[in-house]
Structure formats: structure tokens, C-alpha cells
């Protein structure tokens, strides 16, 4: 078992790759009450096209999310969530563009719950009726999202930024796309991707690494998996220095207008650093201009341009790197004008060394404090799985972010791509 030590942050992680290809990461925490376990599958919503033994396969959008739902269906219609609960564990799962992740936390009964998690994700036990029942559940989820102002805001601004990319597709798919998913497609995808050499198992908590590894090896004995040659078809789009639409809007049953503003980040800086550092650098930059401690924040409040829900988020997916600002505002057009003006004024001289260090200390401090939470550690490790990103190593690298890196990142802010989306109340 490989020991990885991170002396600056006083962390240790043990890594083992089993004979069947399953990667196991264990972070022992002697004084933790709970154990957190994440099983990550290197298959997500964007992976609709792939090759199996040189034959190209195309699947409907929403297949990864559909399969995630079905994985909790056990023999005789037993719901795995209920089994986890009876065994003292809290379990859930999520699908993102890159991965599908299953996880649980527990104080006791680690062995039972770990075996359940591994057995669930390494076998598919469902019928045509199960698929039809799950289709109905997912359809209702999609309908709820279609009625959600928050989801409509993010979807609307993403559709302004890009056209015909996986970013434009809902992870759950559409009502139309999930109608095309049948049991044969789900089994094909399961056999292709739900195999040990395409998985990572993360365990954080008060555990004995040797015993846990022995338990995992015992669970894997006697199991057989597909040995098909699988390769994904990656979406490749040239960077375009303008938005697909400069603005758009819609009307919904809401009280206060909701506004989103977005812009792209040129790919050159994203290629120079990994995703973790990318997000922290732009968090420092935009916090300087728009956090609750900035002059702009107070001015926006004084001018009644924003509500206290104003925030920004940083996204990086392959070649799609962008920032979204969102708020509720009774003066949406004035807010857009104000923010455009401030964003256009961002330049490499706008952040002095003193301000930079203030926001850097906040970012670094937040991350270091996060090491006190095993829930945060385990979810962060899962978030960075399969990305050649070492979460603990990057925490050590945060101190190396300097003002020159910040200036380089500012140069990659593409102001030509500014776009806005408004949801107006129905009159």
C-alpha cells in the first residue's frame, strides 16, 4: 500500500490498486466518530458516445443519471436506501458531467455498509418493469426542474454562453430523451463502465487500513467483470470569443426578477493550471471585486440593485470555463449595466499586493479549516477523482499562488463574452 504524506498540512493517505484494477484511497482519522465512504465511477452525463471493441455506441442524454437511480434497486424490489438506513448509514448518490458517485456515512457497521455499496455498484438487478417505474420517477424530477426558477436561470445563462455542447444539456436528460432509454442500453452501459478498473473507492474516518483493505479484497474475490475495450468520445469544440446569445429572458411565476450574468474564461490559463488551482485563483479575483467585504457589494446594496442572495460561481469543464453571477433584483437592467461596467474595468493593476494577500488568506484559511471535517475531505477527494488532481497536494500548493499568477488569470477573462439572462415575474 502506497503511503502519501503531506507534511505541511499534516495529512496522510494510503493508496492501493487491487488486482482487478479498483483504486482504493484510505485517509485514517483516529478521533473521527463517523466513517465516510465514496465510490466513484468514471462515467458521467457527458459520456453519451463511446466505443466498445471499436464499435461506436451512442446513448440518449440522461442515461448515466437513469442508471444511477436503478443502482439502488435490489432484488425483490428492496430499496437499498432503506437497507443502508437500517444498518445505521446515511446514503445517497449523484451524477455530474464526468462521474457518477455513490456514498454513505456511518458511525458503526462499516463492514455491512461497505459490502452493500460494493455489491450494489458492481451488479445490476432490474427488470423492464423497474425501468418503467424509474422512468416515471425521473420524469417527475425533470418536470420539477422545469418549474424551478433557479434551474431555469442557470440553464438560460448556460444556453446564452454556449450552443450544442454538453453544457447545454440537463444531466437528468429531457422527458423525450429518457423515453428512448431501455433496459438493453442500461445493461450495455453498466457492463462497459461499472467495473473495478473504472472506479475509485475513498474511505475517510477512524478505520484500520489493513482491515479495511482485507475486507475490500474479500468482497472482490470471485466477482467477474467485462473485459471489453472501452474508449470515450470526447466532445471537442473550438473556443469562440463571443456568447451564443448576448441576452435572453423568460417569464415565470415568481415575485422578484432573477438575473444571471456570465462570461467565459479563455482556455490558455485553464491549460496552465489544474482545475483546483483554477477555481481558487478566480475565487480570489472575483472576491476582491464582488464579495460581501468589497466596496462594490456595499454599493450594489445601497443602490438596491441586488438582494443578499447575490453570489458568483466558477465552472470548469474540459474546454468550457466560465463564471456565473446571479441575484434577485427589482432593477435587473440597472444591475446588468452596473456589473458589466465593473467587470469591464477589471485589469491587472486592479488588485494590489495587500488586497491579494487578504483574499488569499481567506481562501487558504477556508481550505485548511475544511481539513477538520472528514465529510469535507471525503467529498473533496471524490470531486477530484479521475482528474489527475491530488487534493491534499493542491492544498499545499495554495501558498504558491502569487500576484503574477493572478495577473495572468485576469488576462484570460474574456469580456467580449458577457451575456445576461432575466426571469421576469408574470404580471
URUR-V349729 format. One record per residue. N is the residue number from 1. SS is DSSP state (H for helix, E for strand, - for the rest). PSI is psi as a letter, one per 30 degrees, with the letter a starting at -180 (none if undefined). NEAR is the number of other ideal C-beta (glycine too) atoms within 10 Angstrom. Layout:
((N;SS;PSI;NEAR) (N;SS;PSI;NEAR))
This chain:
((1;-;k;11) (2;E;k;9) (3;E;k;9) (4;E;j;14) (5;E;k;10) (6;E;i;17) (7;-;e;8) (8;-;e;14) (9;-;g;13) (10;-;h;8) (11;E;l;18) (12;E;k;15) (13;E;k;22) (14;E;k;18) (15;E;k;14) (16;E;k;17) (17;E;j;14) (18;-;l;15) (19;-;e;9) (20;-;g;16) (21;-;f;13) (22;-;k;23) (23;E;k;18) (24;E;k;21) (25;E;k;22) (26;E;k;22) (27;E;j;23) (28;E;k;16) (29;-;j;20) (30;-;e;7) (31;-;g;6) (32;-;k;18) (33;-;e;10) (34;-;l;18) (35;E;k;24) (36;E;k;25) (37;E;k;25) (38;E;k;23) (39;E;j;26) (40;E;k;25) (41;E;k;25) (42;-;i;20) (43;-;k;26) (44;-;a;23) (45;-;e;23) (46;-;f;22) (47;-;i;24) (48;-;f;22) (49;E;k;13) (50;E;l;20) (51;E;k;15) (52;E;j;16) (53;-;h;9) (54;-;g;7) (55;E;k;8) (56;E;k;10) (57;E;k;15) (58;E;k;9) (59;-;l;21) (60;-;l;17) (61;-;k;23) (62;-;f;26) (63;H;e;23) (64;H;e;26) (65;H;e;24) (66;H;e;25) (67;H;e;25) (68;H;e;24) (69;H;e;21) (70;H;f;18) (71;-;f;24) (72;-;g;20) (73;E;j;19) (74;-;l;18) (75;H;k;8) (76;H;h;5) (77;H;g;11) (78;-;k;12) (79;E;k;11) (80;H;e;19) (81;H;e;16) (82;H;e;12) (83;H;e;17) (84;H;e;23) (85;H;e;13) (86;H;f;10) (87;-;g;18) (88;-;g;15) (89;E;l;25) (90;E;j;14) (91;E;l;22) (92;E;a;12) (93;E;l;22) (94;E;l;14) (95;E;k;22) (96;-;a;15) (97;-;e;17) (98;-;e;20) (99;-;l;22) (100;E;k;25) (101;E;k;22) (102;E;k;23) (103;E;l;21) (104;E;l;25) (105;E;k;21) (106;E;l;20) (107;-;e;13) (108;-;a;13) (109;-;h;16) (110;H;e;23) (111;H;e;14) (112;H;e;16) (113;H;e;22) (114;H;e;23) (115;H;e;16) (116;H;e;20) (117;H;e;24) (118;H;e;22) (119;H;e;14) (120;H;e;21) (121;H;f;23) (122;-;g;21) (123;-;k;13) (124;-;j;17) (125;-;i;14) (126;-;l;21) (127;-;l;11) (128;H;e;10) (129;H;e;10) (130;H;e;16) (131;H;e;19) (132;H;e;11) (133;H;e;16) (134;H;e;21) (135;H;e;17) (136;H;e;10) (137;H;e;10) (138;H;e;21) (139;H;e;16) (140;H;e;11) (141;H;e;15) (142;H;e;19) (143;H;e;11) (144;H;e;10) (145;H;e;15) (146;H;f;13) (147;-;f;11) (148;-;k;13) (149;H;e;17) (150;H;e;12) (151;H;e;13) (152;H;e;19) (153;H;e;23) (154;H;e;17) (155;H;e;19) (156;H;e;21) (157;H;e;25) (158;H;e;23) (159;H;f;18) (160;H;e;22) (161;H;e;25) (162;-;l;19) (163;-;k;13) (164;-;h;10) (165;-;l;18) (166;H;f;19) (167;H;f;20) (168;H;f;14) (169;-;k;19) (170;-;k;18) (171;-;e;18) (172;-;f;22) (173;-;a;24) (174;-;l;15) (175;H;e;15) (176;H;e;11) (177;H;e;19) (178;H;f;22) (179;H;f;13) (180;-;f;13) (181;-;k;23) (182;-;l;14) (183;H;e;16) (184;H;e;10) (185;H;e;18) (186;H;e;22) (187;H;e;13) (188;H;e;18) (189;H;e;23) (190;H;e;21) (191;H;e;15) (192;H;e;21) (193;H;f;21) (194;-;i;22) (195;-;l;23) (196;H;e;21) (197;H;f;14) (198;H;g;19) (199;E;l;26) (200;E;k;22) (201;E;k;23) (202;E;k;24) (203;E;k;24) (204;E;k;28) (205;E;a;24) (206;-;i;15) (207;-;l;21) (208;-;j;10) (209;H;e;18) (210;H;e;11) (211;H;e;11) (212;H;e;23) (213;H;e;18) (214;H;e;11) (215;H;e;16) (216;H;e;19) (217;H;e;15) (218;H;e;11) (219;H;e;18) (220;H;f;17) (221;-;k;8) (222;-;f;6) (223;-;k;13) (224;-;k;8) (225;-;l;16) (226;-;k;15) (227;-;g;9) (228;-;k;13) (229;-;j;10) (230;E;k;20) (231;E;k;11) (232;E;l;16) (233;-;j;14) (234;-;k;11) (235;-;k;17) (236;-;j;7) (237;-;k;14) (238;-;k;6) (239;-;k;14) (240;-;k;14) (241;-;h;10) (242;-;l;13) (243;-;l;24) (244;-;e;17) (245;-;k;16) (246;-;f;11) (247;E;l;14) (248;E;l;16) (249;E;l;13) (250;E;l;12) (251;E;k;12) (252;E;l;15) (253;-;i;8) (254;-;l;15) (255;-;e;8) (256;-;k;16) (257;-;k;21) (258;E;k;23) (259;E;k;27) (260;E;k;25) (261;E;k;23) (262;E;l;25) (263;E;l;19) (264;E;l;26) (265;E;k;22) (266;-;k;17) (267;H;f;17) (268;H;e;11) (269;H;e;20) (270;H;e;19) (271;H;f;12) (272;H;f;13) (273;-;l;19) (274;-;l;18) (275;H;e;18) (276;H;e;22) (277;H;e;19) (278;H;e;20) (279;H;e;17) (280;H;e;22) (281;H;e;23) (282;H;f;24) (283;H;e;19) (284;H;e;24) (285;H;e;22) (286;H;f;20) (287;H;e;20) (288;H;e;21) (289;H;e;18) (290;H;g;21) (291;-;l;17) (292;-;f;11) (293;-;g;12) (294;-;l;17) (295;H;e;9) (296;H;e;16) (297;H;e;17) (298;H;e;11) (299;H;e;13) (300;H;e;23) (301;H;e;14) (302;H;e;8) (303;-;f;12) (304;-;h;12) (305;-;f;22) (306;-;l;25) (307;-;l;14) (308;-;f;10) (309;-;g;11) (310;-;k;21) (311;E;l;13) (312;E;l;19) (313;E;k;15) (314;E;k;18) (315;E;k;19) (316;E;j;18) (317;E;j;16) (318;-;c;17) (319;-;g;16) (320;E;j;21) (321;E;k;23) (322;E;l;22) (323;E;k;20) (324;E;k;19) (325;E;k;22) (326;E;k;21) (327;E;l;23) (328;E;k;20) (329;-;k;23) (330;-;f;13) (331;-;i;16) (332;H;e;21) (333;H;e;13) (334;H;e;14) (335;H;e;25) (336;H;e;22) (337;H;e;13) (338;H;e;18) (339;H;e;24) (340;H;e;15) (341;H;e;9) (342;H;e;15) (343;H;e;18) (344;H;f;11) (345;-;f;11) (346;-;k;16) (347;-;l;11) (348;-;f;13) (349;-;f;8) (350;-;f;14) (351;-;j;20) (352;-;l;11) (353;H;e;10) (354;H;e;7) (355;H;e;15) (356;H;e;19) (357;H;e;13) (358;H;e;15) (359;H;e;20) (360;H;e;21) (361;H;e;10) (362;H;e;15) (363;H;e;17) (364;H;e;16) (365;H;e;11) (366;H;e;11) (367;H;e;18) (368;H;e;13) (369;H;e;10) (370;H;f;14) (371;-;f;17) (372;-;f;9) (373;-;j;14) (374;H;f;20) (375;H;e;15) (376;H;e;15) (377;H;e;23) (378;H;e;24) (379;H;e;18) (380;H;e;21) (381;H;e;23) (382;H;e;24) (383;H;e;18) (384;-;g;18) (385;-;k;22) (386;-;g;17) (387;-;g;14) (388;-;h;7) (389;-;k;16) (390;-;j;18) (391;H;e;21) (392;H;e;21) (393;H;e;16) (394;H;e;19) (395;H;e;21) (396;H;e;14) (397;H;f;16) (398;H;e;19) (399;H;f;10) (400;H;f;8) (401;-;k;19) (402;-;a;12) (403;H;f;15) (404;H;e;9) (405;H;e;17) (406;H;e;21) (407;H;e;16) (408;H;e;15) (409;H;e;23) (410;H;e;18) (411;H;f;12) (412;-;f;19) (413;E;j;20) (414;E;j;19) (415;E;f;13) (416;E;f;11) (417;E;g;22) (418;E;k;21) (419;E;l;24) (420;E;l;25) (421;E;k;28) (422;E;k;22) (423;E;j;21) (424;E;k;15) (425;E;k;13) (426;-;k;7) (427;-;none;4))
